[in-house]
């Protein structure tokens, strides 16, 4: 094996060039690219962490909304029951008032009928008294004064009312 000086020289300069190129690339390219990659990795991991936190917040808000919805539903049921009871009470009050009004109307009507009946009976009594007086006048051919006759007949009718 022969020692080829040119080969070894070329090899040496090639290796030297490669080392110089490596250090230059490391200084110019690898460090900035490495920093960029580290920064990018950090940004991605920060974004993932923010996404996890946002997801937790959304889940917490969702849970809170579910609880609120349950509370609102329960409150709605209570309000609805309250209004139903109130409506039922008002309904019963209206029915009771209507019953009382109807009873009062019936009583008033009965009193009115009783009054009309008494007035009718009094009117009939007067007519009968007038007829009796007239008949008596014709029969007796003697006329007492009309006021006395009516008084006597009214007394007679009152005495015989229960018969």
C-alpha positions in Angstrom: 0.0 0.0 0.0 1.4 3.0 -1.1 1.2 6.2 0.6 -0.5 8.6 -1.6 0.1 12.0 -0.4 -2.5 13.6 -2.6 -5.2 11.3 -1.3 -4.4 12.0 2.3 -4.2 15.7 1.7 -7.5 15.7 -0.1 -9.0 13.5 2.7 -7.6 15.9 5.3 -9.0 19.0 3.6 -12.3 17.3 3.0 -12.6 16.4 6.6 -11.4 19.9 7.6 -14.0 21.4 5.2 -16.7 19.2 6.6 -15.8 20.2 10.2 -15.7 23.9 9.3 -19.0 23.5 7.4 -20.4 21.6 10.4 -19.4 24.3 12.9 -20.6 27.1 10.5 -23.9 25.3 10.0 -24.2 24.6 13.7 -23.7 28.2 14.5 -25.8 29.6 11.7 -28.4 26.9 11.0 -28.6 24.3 13.7 -28.8 26.6 16.7 -31.5 28.9 15.2 -33.4 26.0 13.8 -33.1 24.2 17.2 -34.2 27.3 19.0 -37.1 27.7 16.5 -38.0 24.1 17.0 -37.8 24.4 20.8 -39.9 27.6 20.7 -42.4 25.9 18.4 -42.6 22.9 20.7 -43.1 25.2 23.7 -45.8 27.1 21.8 -47.6 23.8 20.9 -47.4 22.5 24.4 -48.6 25.9 25.8 -51.5 25.8 23.3 -52.3 22.2 24.3 -52.2 23.3 28.0 -54.5 26.2 27.2 -56.8 23.9 25.3 -56.9 21.5 28.3 -57.7 24.4 30.6 -60.4 25.7 28.3 -61.9 22.2 28.0 -61.9 22.0 31.8 -63.6 25.4 32.1 -66.1 24.4 29.4 -66.9 21.2 31.3 -67.2 23.2 34.6 -69.5 25.7 32.9 -71.5 22.8 31.4 -71.9 21.2 34.8 -72.9 24.5 36.3 -75.4 25.0 33.5 -76.8 21.6 34.2 -77.2 22.4 37.8 -78.8 25.7 37.0 -81.2 24.0 34.6 -82.2 21.5 37.3 -82.7 24.4 39.8 -84.7 26.4 37.2 -86.8 23.3 36.4 -87.5 22.7 40.1 -88.3 26.4 40.6 -90.6 26.2 37.6 -92.4 23.2 39.0 -92.8 25.1 42.3 -94.1 28.2 40.6 -96.5 26.1 38.5 -97.8 24.3 41.6 -98.2 27.7 43.3 -100.2 29.1 40.4 -102.3 25.9 40.2 -103.1 26.2 43.9 -103.9 29.9 43.6 -106.1 29.2 40.6 -107.8 26.4 42.4 -108.4 28.7 45.5 -109.8 31.4 43.2 -112.0 28.9 41.4 -113.3 27.6 44.8 -113.9 31.2 46.0 -115.7 32.1 42.8 -117.9 28.9 43.0 -118.6 29.7 46.7 -119.5 33.3 45.9 -121.7 32.1 43.1 -123.5 29.6 45.4 -124.0 32.4 48.0 -125.2 34.8 45.3 -127.6 32.1 44.0 -128.8 31.4 47.5 -129.4 35.1 48.1 -131.2 35.4 44.8 -133.4 32.4 45.7 -134.1 33.9 49.2 -134.9 37.4 47.7 -137.1 35.8 45.1 -138.9 33.8 47.8 -139.4 37.0 49.8 -140.6 38.8 46.8 -143.0 36.0 46.0 -144.2 36.0 49.6 -144.7 39.7 49.4 -146.6 39.5 46.1 -148.6 36.6 47.6 -149.6 38.7 50.6 -150.4 41.7 48.3 -152.5 39.4 46.1 -154.3 38.0 49.1 -154.9 41.5 50.5 -156.2 42.5 47.1 -158.4 39.4 46.8 -159.7 40.1 50.4 -160.5 43.7 49.4 -162.3 42.5 46.3 -164.2 39.9 48.2 -165.0 42.4 50.9 -166.2 44.8 48.2 -168.3 42.0 46.6 -169.7 41.0 50.0 -170.5 44.6 50.8 -172.2 45.0 47.5 -174.1 41.8 47.9 -175.1 42.6 51.4 -176.2 46.1 50.4 -178.4 44.7 47.8 -179.7 42.0 50.2 -180.4 44.3 53.1 -181.4 47.3 51.2 -180.0 49.1 54.0 -176.6 50.7 53.7 -174.3 51.2 56.5 -171.4 53.4 55.8 -168.8 51.8 53.6 -165.9 52.2 55.9 -167.7 50.3 58.7 -168.7 47.6 56.4 -165.2 47.0 55.1 -163.9 47.0 58.7 -166.4 44.4 59.8 -165.7 42.2 56.8 -161.9 42.4 57.3 -162.3 41.4 60.9 -164.6 38.6 59.9 -162.0 37.4 57.3 -159.1 37.7 59.7 -161.0 35.7 62.3 -161.8 33.0 59.7 -158.5 33.0 58.1 -157.3 29.8 59.6 -160.3 27.8 58.6 
